[in-house]
Amino acid sequence: MVQRHRHHQCHRLAALLSPIAFVLVAAQSVFAANLSTLDPAGPASESILNLLMLVTAISAVIFVAVIGTLIYCIVRFRETSAQANSEPPQLYGSAPIETAWTVGPILIVFVLALVIVRTVVEARQADPQTGAMTVRVIGHQWWWEYVYPDQSVVTANEMHVPVSSPNARRPIHLRLESADVIHSFWAPRLAGKTDMIPGHPNDMWFEATQPGVFHGQCAEYCGSQHANMLIRVVAESPAEFEQWLAAQRNPAVDTPAVAAGREVFFTRTCSNCHAIRGTSATGTVGPDLTHLMSRQTIAAAEIPNDRKNLAAWLADPGAMKPSCRMPDLKLSPAQIDSLVSYLETLR
């Protein structure tokens, strides 16, 4: 009986601790994935953090006041044995108290409303200053397309931006669009999330004040692969960004040594869905592949971009990313090998 009782106690303890463990593991994964809103890397995210700190501080003061009053009343007015059979004093109405608990919350809500409106206006500001660079962000099931209209560059899944400095601000204006269903662009360390609604473009802006790779996530459920529709924003120095732009403008290199793989690409309908600038491939259904190997990842930043993973992707895309839109072309191992060799030249 004692062992059974201890067994039940262990089960109850596990049931109590499991939600805490889940929260801790989730929090650890969020911080490890560079998704913390508590570590801003730009003015838009700093505004959101300041709002969070203000709301947290006000909530903490209210919590301490309420709990402190409750503890004081419990201790101060606890019943003694002499009072057990007596009626406590009955109090009805108090104008000062009623005024305080009416005016106080109104003032708190008013202050929070002003700060929230100011923060939302800052976060929604599309062009904070002259010279903002525009990037069209188009959400697809389940990948991202990035178009730099003024630089004549199209890429996918990894957005490159220049870093701002106090003497040379480089704000980024995002024109958010959707090609199919509702998506939402969210890179927490750079800015808040903004929805992408079919037929209704939205705008947002951010600045990256430090170099690095900032991760994000589609924040609106968009289908079975929503959780794997990841975001990578690469912030680099202005010189490195200009080098990246120059490389991205170049057409694909035609390498005779991989002619067999190039033939597979154009004869097995790959060109119907994908574009490779400088060739007859002009598809828009899937990502632009002109400089595929300049990207660190494939499949919306989910899978490292290397020869092994490219081969596995071409062999069975659904196994790598279930429900993805790319069909299984039933390629032979030899065709896959030659096609991967061709794709590796797209740098």
N, C-alpha and C positions, 0 to 999 in steps of 0.2 A: 504493500500500500504506500509506503514511504517513497519507494522508487517511482511508483506511478505518479504520486503527487509532485515529485521533483521533475518528472518528465513533462507533466502538464505545465509546471512553472516555466520550464525551459521553452516550451512552445509559446507561451504567452509573452515571455521576454523577447523571443525572436520576432513575434508578430509586432511587438512595439518598436523594436529596433530596426526592422527591415525598411520602413519608410524613411527613417533617418539615414540609413546606409545608402538607400537609393538616391536621396537628395545629395549626399556627400559625393557619391560617384559621379552623378550628373554634373555637379558643380566643378569637380575636378576635370571632367572631360571638356566642359565649356572653357575653363581657364586654359587648359592645355591646347585647345584649338584656337587660341588667340581671339576669342569672342567676348572678352570681358568689357562691359560698358564702364567699369571702374578704372580703366587705363586708356583714357582718350588720346588720340593721335591727331586731333584737328579741332578747330574752333566750334564746328557744329556739334561734335560729340562732347566737347567741354561744356557747352550750354546745357545739354541734356544731363550731364553729370551734376552740374550746379543745381539744376532743378531737383534732381533726385536727392541731393544732400539737403536741400531746403525742406523738401517734403518729409524726409527722414527725421530731420531735427525737430520740426514742428510736431510730428507724430510722437517722437520720443518724449518731448515736454508734456504732451497731453497724456501719454501713457504713465509717466512718472507721477503727474498730478492726480490722475484718477486712482492708480494703485496705491499711492501714498495716502490719499484721503480714505480709501477703503481700509487700509491697514490701521490707520489712526482710529477710525470709528470702531473697528473690531476690538482693538485693544482698550481704547478709552471707555467705551460703553458696553463692555462685556458684562453679562449677567453674573451677579454674585448670589450666593445662597440666601442672603437676606432679601434679595429682590425677586426671588423665584416666584413668589405668590402675589407680587404687587404689580399694579398697572404702571407702565412707564409714562412719562409726560407726553402728551399729545400736542404736536405742533402743526399748525395749519397755515401755509402760505408764508412767503418771505419775499417782499418786493426786491431787495438788493440781490438775493440769490437768483431769483427768476430773471431779473434784468441781466445779471452776469452771464447766465448760461444761454441767454438769447443773443445778446450783443457779441459775446466772445466768439462763438462759432461763425457768426456773420462776418466779423472782421477777418477771421482766419480764412474763410472761403474767399473773401474778396481779395486778400493778398495773394493767395494761391492762384486765383483766376488771372490776376494781372501778370504774374510771373509766367504762368503756363502759356498765356496768349503771346507774350513777348518771345518765349522760347520757340513756340510753334511758328511764329512769323520768321524768326531767324532760320529755323530748320527748313522752311519752305521757300526761302529766298533763292530764286533761280539764278540771278546774276549779281553777286555781291559787289562786283567792281568791274570796270572795263577791262577786257582782256581775258575773261574767263574762257577756258577751253571747253567746248561742247563735245560730249560723247553720247551717242544714241545707244541705249541699252535695250535690247529686244529679248524678252523672255520667251523661250520655247519649252515644250515638253521634251526632254528635261535638260536643257543646256542654255547658255547665255551667248548672245551675239553682241559684239561691241563694234560700233561704226564711228570712226573719227571723220566727220564730213569735211572739215576744213583741211585735214591732212591726207585725205584720200586713202585711208587705211581701214581694212575690215579684218577683224580677228574674232576669236571665240574663247570663252571660258576664263581667260586671264586678261584683266584690264591693267594696262600700264599707265601710270600718271607721274608727272613730275612733282618733286617735293617743294613745298613752299618754305620760304624763309622770311624773317621780319623785313628784310630789304627788298625781297622779290616774291610777292605773293603769287601763287599759281592756283587760283580757285578752279574747281572742276564743276561744270554744269552738266547734270545728267538729264537727258530726255528719255523718260521711261515709257516703253511700249510693250505690248504683248502680242504675240503672233497667234495665240490660241485661247488659253484660259487665264484666269486671274493669277498673277504671280505677285511677289513682293520683294523688293531689293533691300537687303539689310546687311550692312557691314558695321557692326556695333562700335568699333573703335574709331570709325570715321564719321558716322552720321546715324540718324534714326532710320527706321524703315518707311518705305513709301510703296503703296500698292501700284501694280501695273495692270490696268484694266483694258481688255480688248476694245479698240475704237475710242479710247479716252486717254490720250497721253498725259503723263504727269511729269513734274519737274522736281528736282532736288539738287542740292549742291553740297560739296565738301571740300576741304583742303587737307592734305597730308602734311603734317609738320615734322615728320621724321621718316627716314627711309625704312623699308621693310616690306614684308608680305602680310597683308591684312586679310583675314578670312571673313567670310560671311555666309549667309544662308537664305534661300528663298523662305520667306516668313508667312506665306499664305498657301494653304494646302492646295496643290495643283495636280494631284494624281498619285499613282502608286509609287513613283520615284521622287516624290517631293522631298523626302529627307536626304536624298543624294543629289539634290540640285544645289551644289555648293558654289561659293564665290571666292575668287582670289583677286585681290587688288595689289599690284606690285608698284610700290612707290619708290622711285629712284631719283637720283640727282638729275637736274635739267640736261646736263651733257649726256648722261646715259640714256635718258628718255629720247633725246634727239637721235642718238645712234640707233635706238630701237625703231623709231619712226622711219629712219632712212632705210633700214634693213627690211621693214615690212612693206615699203613701197615697191621694192624690187619684185619683178615677176619670178616665177619658179624657174629654177635652173634645169635645162634639158641635158641629162647625163646619159650618153649612149650605153654605158655599161649596165643600166637598169631598164633597157628598152622592153624586156619581157614583162617586167612588173608594170611598166607604163601601159602596155597593151592590155594587160588584165584590167587595169583601172578603167580604160575607155571601152572595153568590149563587154564588161560585166555590169554595166549600167551604173557604176559608181559616179560617173560624171553627171548623171541625171539629178543627183541629190547634192553633190558637192561642187564647189568652185575651186579652180586652181588658176590664178591669174597668169596670163601668157599662154594659155591653152584654150581648147574649145570647151572645157568644162566650166559651166556657168550655173550649176544648180544652186538653189537657195533653200532647199528643204533641210539640209544638214549643215554643219559648220564649214566655213571656208578653210581649205587645207593648204593654201599657198605656202604658209610657213608653219606647218604643223609641228615640226620638230624644234621650233623655238619655244614651244610651250612645255612646261614642266609636267603637266597632267593631261589626261584625256577624260572623257565621260563626265563633264562638268566638275572638274577638279577632284574627282573621286579616285582615279587610278593613275599611278605614276606612268609617265610617258617614256617607255623604253621598248626595245625590240620584242622582248618576251610578251609584254602585255598587249602590244599591237597585234601580235600574231594570235594571241588568245581572243582578242576582241574580234578580229576578222573571222576566226573559226566559229565563234558562237557568241554574238553580242548579247543575246538574252541571258546567257550564263553569267556574263560579267555584270550586266545591269538589267535585271528582269523588267520586262514590259517596255524596254527602250524601243524607239521608233525605227532603228536600223534593222533591216531584215537580215536573216541568215542567207548569204548568197551561195552556200554549198560549195565553197572553194576547196580544191584539193590541197594537200600539204605543199605541193610544189608551187601552186599558184599563190598560196598565202606567203610562202617564203620570198617569191619574186616580188609580190606586191609590197611587202614590208620593206624590201630593199629599195623599191622606188619611193615609198613614203619617207624613208630616212634621208632622202636627198632634199626634201622640202624643208629647208631651214631658213 
